[in-house]
Amino acid sequence: MNREGFPARRRTLRAGLSRAASAMFRPVLLAILALAAACGGNGDDPARLVRAARILPDSGISVGQALAAYAYFSNPVWETYVNEQQQTMVRFAAEYDVARGAAQCPPVGGEVRPAARVFVTLVFVVQGDGAVALVETRIEAYSATGYSAKYLTDQTTAARIAAGQPCVACMALFLPASL
């Protein structure tokens, strides 16, 4: 007899049953968790819907693929929010490689100099049926002293990104030297 008053065999049998039950239920629990992770609303994630959408209707490349492969971007940030009209919005912002972009521009005079930093922002709306549309593209250029210039662009920005071409016009890469 052991200290609980049960024969030693019973304790071994009890421990064996616990291990057997645990071994039997562990795979079931893991399967349930895997299923929950696979079906747990990932398709409803607005940023995931945007990443999976086509950057151009007639292209075979998704928004996520195009933005990830775009050599001019660094430090990408994805953000989801609901605007004043109760629309689900997804914002993508990344820093643009000013030196690489400016190398594609014609020579400029001394009255301007390259911006210290440039950011490209793409804003998408995710509609109730899951459809995605690019609604705004903007470029923000900053001088080393904090001066900024903002530019709204058009749909050609997405086409240039998809093609791997510079998406920021030369004029947005340069700011007045006096600032």
Backbone torsions as a table, in degrees:
resi	resn	phi	psi	omega
1	MET	NA	144.4	177.1
2	ASN	-97.6	-175.9	-174.1
3	ARG	-70.5	-18.8	175.8
4	GLU	-81.8	-6.5	179.2
5	GLY	91.3	4.4	178.2
6	PHE	-100.2	149.5	174.7
7	PRO	-62.0	149.8	-176.9
8	ALA	-58.8	-34.9	179.6
9	ARG	-61.1	-40.4	-179.0
10	ARG	-62.0	-41.5	179.3
11	ARG	-63.3	-40.9	178.6
12	THR	-64.8	-42.6	178.7
13	LEU	-63.5	-43.1	179.4
14	ARG	-61.9	-46.4	179.0
15	ALA	-63.4	-38.4	178.4
16	GLY	-64.2	-40.1	177.6
17	LEU	-65.2	-39.8	178.8
18	SER	-62.4	-42.9	178.6
19	ARG	-65.6	-40.7	-179.6
20	ALA	-65.5	-43.9	178.9
21	ALA	-64.0	-41.9	179.3
22	SER	-63.0	-43.7	179.7
23	ALA	-65.2	-32.9	-179.5
24	MET	-75.6	-39.5	-176.2
25	PHE	-84.0	-23.2	-179.0
26	ARG	-58.2	-49.8	178.6
27	PRO	-62.2	-36.9	178.7
28	VAL	-63.9	-44.8	178.8
29	LEU	-62.9	-43.2	178.6
30	LEU	-63.0	-39.1	178.4
31	ALA	-64.9	-41.1	178.8
32	ILE	-64.3	-43.7	179.0
33	LEU	-64.1	-40.9	178.5
34	ALA	-64.2	-41.7	178.2
35	LEU	-64.6	-42.0	178.7
36	ALA	-64.1	-39.1	178.5
37	ALA	-67.0	-37.8	-178.8
38	ALA	-73.1	-34.3	-174.9
39	CYS	-108.9	4.0	-169.5
40	GLY	-79.0	39.7	174.0
41	GLY	92.3	5.0	179.7
42	ASN	-59.5	-32.1	178.3
43	GLY	-68.5	-19.1	179.7
44	ASP	-89.7	-5.0	-179.5
45	ASP	-69.3	114.5	-176.5
46	PRO	-57.7	-40.4	179.6
47	ALA	-64.4	-36.7	177.5
48	ARG	-65.9	-40.4	177.3
49	LEU	-62.0	-42.0	179.3
50	VAL	-65.6	-46.4	-179.9
51	ARG	-58.7	-33.9	-178.0
52	ALA	-82.8	-18.3	-179.1
53	ALA	-67.6	157.8	177.4
54	ARG	-78.5	133.6	-179.2
55	ILE	-67.6	-34.4	172.3
56	LEU	-130.0	141.3	-175.7
57	PRO	-54.5	-36.0	-175.8
58	ASP	-97.2	10.8	-179.5
59	SER	-98.9	159.5	176.9
60	GLY	-97.2	10.6	-175.8
61	ILE	-109.7	139.3	180.0
62	SER	-85.0	164.7	176.5
63	VAL	-57.9	-47.3	-179.2
64	GLY	-60.4	-43.5	179.1
65	GLN	-64.4	-45.6	-177.7
66	ALA	-63.3	-44.8	-178.1
67	LEU	-70.7	-36.6	179.0
68	ALA	-68.5	-33.6	-176.7
69	ALA	-88.3	-9.4	-174.1
70	TYR	-71.7	114.6	-171.8
71	ALA	-69.5	-16.7	-177.7
72	TYR	-84.6	-9.9	-176.0
73	PHE	-100.2	146.2	169.6
74	SER	-142.4	162.0	177.9
75	ASN	52.3	54.4	-179.5
76	PRO	-70.5	146.5	178.0
77	VAL	-134.4	129.3	174.8
78	TRP	-107.6	137.1	-178.8
79	GLU	-141.5	136.5	177.9
80	THR	-115.6	138.2	178.4
81	TYR	-155.8	168.8	176.2
82	VAL	-112.1	126.4	-177.7
83	ASN	-83.5	-176.0	-176.6
84	GLU	-62.9	-27.7	179.5
85	GLN	-87.9	12.2	179.7
86	GLN	63.8	29.3	175.2
87	GLN	-94.3	142.1	176.5
88	THR	-81.9	123.4	-176.5
89	MET	-118.1	148.3	174.4
90	VAL	-127.5	125.0	-179.2
91	ARG	-110.6	130.5	172.8
92	PHE	-114.2	129.5	177.0
93	ALA	-134.4	141.2	178.4
94	ALA	-149.0	154.1	175.6
95	GLU	-81.9	136.2	-178.2
96	TYR	-94.4	140.8	179.7
97	ASP	-76.8	96.6	-175.6
98	VAL	-62.1	-45.5	-177.9
99	ALA	-61.2	-44.2	179.7
100	ARG	-66.4	-42.2	178.9
101	GLY	-67.4	-42.4	-178.3
102	ALA	-67.0	-26.4	178.3
103	ALA	-64.7	-20.5	179.0
104	GLN	-87.2	-6.0	-174.6
105	CYS	-93.3	154.4	174.5
106	PRO	-68.2	161.4	179.2
107	PRO	-58.6	146.6	179.4
108	VAL	-121.7	163.1	179.4
109	GLY	-80.8	176.5	-178.5
110	GLY	-71.9	-8.7	-179.1
111	GLU	-77.1	-11.2	176.9
112	VAL	-130.2	157.8	174.8
113	ARG	-142.2	159.0	-179.7
114	PRO	-60.5	144.7	176.0
115	ALA	-62.7	150.5	176.6
116	ALA	-71.2	-39.7	179.9
117	ARG	-146.9	144.7	176.8
118	VAL	-134.5	135.8	178.8
119	PHE	-121.1	139.6	175.9
120	VAL	-112.8	130.6	-179.9
121	THR	-124.3	130.4	174.4
122	LEU	-117.4	131.1	-179.3
123	VAL	-118.1	127.2	-179.1
124	PHE	-115.7	148.9	171.3
125	VAL	-108.0	137.0	175.9
126	VAL	-108.4	114.9	-177.2
127	GLN	-82.8	165.9	-175.7
128	GLY	-56.1	-31.7	179.5
129	ASP	-86.4	5.1	179.1
130	GLY	91.4	-2.8	177.9
131	ALA	-68.0	146.0	-176.9
132	VAL	-120.8	138.1	177.0
133	ALA	-138.5	137.9	173.8
134	LEU	-79.3	120.1	-174.9
135	VAL	-110.6	-18.6	-178.7
136	GLU	-156.9	139.5	173.0
137	THR	-133.9	129.2	179.8
138	ARG	-139.4	156.7	179.7
139	ILE	-124.7	134.9	177.6
140	GLU	-125.7	123.1	179.5
141	ALA	-111.9	139.4	-177.6
142	TYR	-127.6	138.4	173.3
143	SER	-85.3	171.2	178.4
144	ALA	-66.0	-21.7	-178.6
145	THR	-94.5	-0.4	176.8
146	GLY	102.9	-6.2	175.0
147	TYR	-62.6	142.3	178.7
148	SER	-134.5	153.3	174.6
149	ALA	-133.0	137.7	-177.9
150	LYS	-120.8	139.6	-177.8
151	TYR	-133.2	130.1	169.9
152	LEU	-88.2	138.1	-180.0
153	THR	-119.8	-175.1	-177.2
154	ASP	-117.8	-168.5	-175.9
155	GLN	-65.4	-17.0	179.8
156	THR	-65.3	-20.8	176.7
157	THR	-60.7	-45.1	178.8
158	ALA	-64.2	-39.4	178.7
159	ALA	-63.6	-40.0	178.8
160	ARG	-68.0	-39.6	177.0
161	ILE	-62.0	-46.2	-179.9
162	ALA	-60.3	-33.9	-179.1
163	ALA	-86.0	-6.4	-179.0
164	GLY	77.1	16.2	-179.8
165	GLN	-91.9	159.4	175.3
166	PRO	-56.5	131.4	-177.6
167	CYS	-103.8	-4.2	179.4
168	VAL	-108.7	124.9	178.9
169	ALA	-64.4	150.9	-177.7
170	CYS	-55.6	-40.9	-177.1
171	MET	-61.5	-27.3	179.5
172	ALA	-81.7	-13.0	-179.6
173	LEU	-87.5	-12.6	-176.5
174	PHE	-119.2	141.9	179.7
175	LEU	-126.5	159.4	178.6
176	PRO	-56.1	134.6	-178.0
177	ALA	-65.6	-25.4	-178.3
178	SER	-72.3	-13.2	-178.3
179	LEU	-98.7	NA	NA
